[in-house]
Amino acid sequence: MSLNVERLWKRAGIIVGLIGLAGIVWTASIWYQYQRLLPRHPDPVAGRVFPLNVHGIVVYETRDERNWLDEIQYSSMAIFAASALMAAIHQKKYGRPATPPKLGPPQT
């Protein structure tokens, strides 16, 4: 029974980590898409007054675009951090002993 719970915990942690990592990659993809498509000068009429610096190139986005990018980025980081916490708990509960057995002839 304990082995099944351990496997389930480990698989869930890996899946959560992959979801968080995918969100971080998605955020980077959106940054580069914004860098390619958004204007390089503010446009107050269109609401593009929020600067976004993408590796030295500043583009201007709307409040909704900024909020959407921030939501994806921060939630992805939180999900990835949750997977790290799950890994730490898994290591603490099911991990190997702190001192591994020594190999070789016994010392006298």
Residue pairs with C-beta under 8 A, 6 or more apart in sequence:
6 90
6 94
9 86
9 89
9 90
9 93
9 94
10 90
10 94
12 86
13 83
13 86
13 87
13 90
14 83
16 79
16 82
16 83
16 86
17 80
17 83
17 84
17 86
17 87
19 79
20 76
20 77
20 78
20 79
20 80
20 81
20 82
20 83
21 76
21 80
22 76
23 72
23 73
23 75
23 76
23 79
23 80
24 73
24 76
24 77
24 80
26 72
26 76
27 69
27 72
27 73
27 76
30 69
30 72
31 52
31 54
31 69
32 54
34 52
34 54
34 59
34 61
34 65
34 69
35 54
35 55
35 57
35 59
38 48
38 52
38 59
38 60
38 61
38 65
39 48
39 59
39 60
40 57
40 58
40 59
40 60
41 60
42 48
42 49
42 51
42 60
43 49
43 60
46 62
47 62
47 63
48 60
48 61
48 62
49 60
50 60
50 61
50 62
50 63
50 65
50 66
51 58
51 59
51 60
52 58
52 59
52 60
52 61
52 66
52 69
61 69
